[in-house]
Amino acid sequence: MTQPAAETPYVLVLFYSRNGATREMAEQLAAGVESISGIAARLRTVPPVSTTCEAVDPEIPAEGAVYASLDDLRHCHGLALGSPTRFGNMASPLKYFLDTTSELWMNGALADKPATAFTSTASLHGGQEATLLTMLIPLLHHGMVYAGVPYRETRLLTTQSGGTPYGTSHLAGAQADRPVDDDETTLARAQGERLGRLALAMRSLHEAT
């Protein structure tokens, strides 16, 4: 099923954020997407996973982005996936949501769409690149085309905090109170711009199937 033709194509910026850093990265990346004429950014998050079976989250969060649905993913023209690092991997709430996407995988709904990833860690060597690489795996299983951050973005060579060719990253600090700096902001916006351009350029590939 393809997105209705009358609707503006969009990049889904799907993230989980515990302390707000990954959310800020998501907002910067979305701003980069929307700097490209003809495509929009759609910010969505996922609910936390509770160890208490009886716990139920409200259908709409009290603040911030609303929770993602499979249709948000099905109809997107590109995907940016964001998560804080958990032992070199994505956080369990985001993994839990991705584990529910088998229907989209079986139908090839995401094949030939561009995707990218971004992350935030408490420490500089806290698993940024490992997290981005593990987030790449389910995207490849869905047939998506991964797009990192090319070295023409010279901030990759000068940053003293976050930023990798596998995707933008942020150093949040041990107390999660370090703001997203200028290098990280510039790289996140460039990543969003690139994804927006690719989503428009590749639109005909997946709409033809």
N, C-alpha and C positions, 0 to 999 in steps of 0.2 A: 504494500500500500504506500503510495507516495503522498506527500503533503499537498493539500488543495492549492491549485495554481494561484488563487487570488491572494494567498497569504504571503507576506514578506518572508523570504528565506532567512533562517536564523542559525547561529551557532549556539549550541547548548553549553553553557559554562556550569558544570555540575561539580559540586564540592561538598566536603565535610569540614567544618571548622569548630574546634573546641574553645579556643581563646580569642579568636577573631583575626589572627594573622592570615590564615588561608583564605578567609572571606575577603580580606582587603586585597590579597593577590588576585582573587577572582574578579573583584570589581575593576582592578587595573587592567586585567586581560580583556574584560568585557568592553572597557573603554577603547582599547585598541581595536577590537572587532568593529565597533560602531564608528570608528574613524574611516572605515571603508564604505563608500557609497553603495547602497543596494542590498545591504545585509544587516541584520539586527543581532543582538546578543540576548539570550534568555538565561538569567541566573536562576539556578535551582540548587537546593540542598537535599540532604537525606536525614532522617531522624536518627537519634542515637540508638544503639542496641543495648537493651537492658538485660541484666542477668536475672531479673525477677520476672518470671513468666506472666504474672498478672499485670505488670506495668503496661499502660497504654498511653501513647503520646497523642496529643490533639492532632486532628487532620491538618490544621493550619498552624504553623509556628507563631509564637507570640510576637516575634519581630523578625526582620530580615527576609531572605528569600523563602519562597514556599517550597514544599517538598516536591521532588521530581516524580513524574509518572512515566510509565513505559511509553506513552504517546509523545511526551516531550522528547524522548530519545529516538523514537521511531521516525518522527518527522523532521528532525534536525538535519542541517546540511553540513555540519561539522561539530566536533565535540572537544571540549577542553575539560580535562578531569583533574581535580585538585584535592589533595589530602595532606594532613600533617603526617610526619613519619612515625611509624610504630615499629621499632626494631628492624628498620630497613625495608618496610613494607607499608602499604596503604592502611589506613585505619579501618577497623572492622565494619563500621556502619556503611562506608562506601563499598567495601567488598560484598557486604550482605545485599546491597541493592543490585550490584552487578551480577550476583548469583541468581537473581530473579529474571534475567534477560534471555533465558534460553529460547523463548518464543521468537525473539528478534533474531537470534543466532540461526535458528532453524529456517527462518524465512529469508535470511540474507539481508535484513532490513538496513544494516549499517555498512554493508560492503561498498567499497569504493568511495567512502566519505573520509575526509581528512580528520585527524585527531591529534591531540597533544596533551601534555600533562604538566602539572606544577605542584610544588610541595613547600613545606615549611618545617624547620627543625629547631630544636632548642640549642644545639651545639653545631659548630661549623663542620665537624666530621661525624655528624649524627645519622648518616645514612641517606643523604639527599639523593645521590645518584642511584643508589640501590633501590630506593623507593620509586623513582621515576622509571627505572627499567622494569620493575615488577608491575607497575601500573600499565606499562606498554603491553604486557602479555595478553590480557583479556581483549584489548583493542585489536590485536593481530588476529586473535581467534574469531573476532567478528568480521574480519576482512577489511578493517579500516586501514587507511594509509597514514602512517605516523609521520609527523612533522615536528622536529625539534627546533632549536634556535641556532641558526647558522652563524659562523664566525665573522660574517660581515657586520654583525652587531658587536662593535668593538668594546662594549662594556664587558663582554665576556673575558676580555684580556686584562681589564683594569679593576674589576670588582674585588673588594676585600671581604665580601660577605657571600650573598647568594648569587646564583647564576651558573647554569651548566648548558652544554650543547644538547642535552637530553630534554631540557625543559627549564623554565625559570624556577628558582628556589629562593627561599628567604631564611635568614638567620634570625630567629625570634629571641634568642637569649634564654638563659636558665629560668628566668621568671616570666618568660613569654611577654616581655614588656618592651622589646626593642622594635621601634617602628620600621615599616618598610622603607628602605632608603632610596636614594635617587637612582643608583645603579639597578636595583631590583625593580623599581617602578618602570624605568626605561625599557628593561628587558621584557617585563611582563606585557607592556603595551606593544612592543615590537612583535612578541609572540602572538598576541591577539590579532594584530594587523595581518601577519602572515597567514594565520588560520582563516581569517575572513576572506583574503584574496584567493586562497586555495579552495575554500568552500564554493565561491562563485565560479571559479574556473572549472571545478570538477562536478558541478551540478548536473551536467548532462549525462555523466557516466552512470550515476545511480538512478536518475529519473528514467533512463532508457530501459531499465530492467523491470 
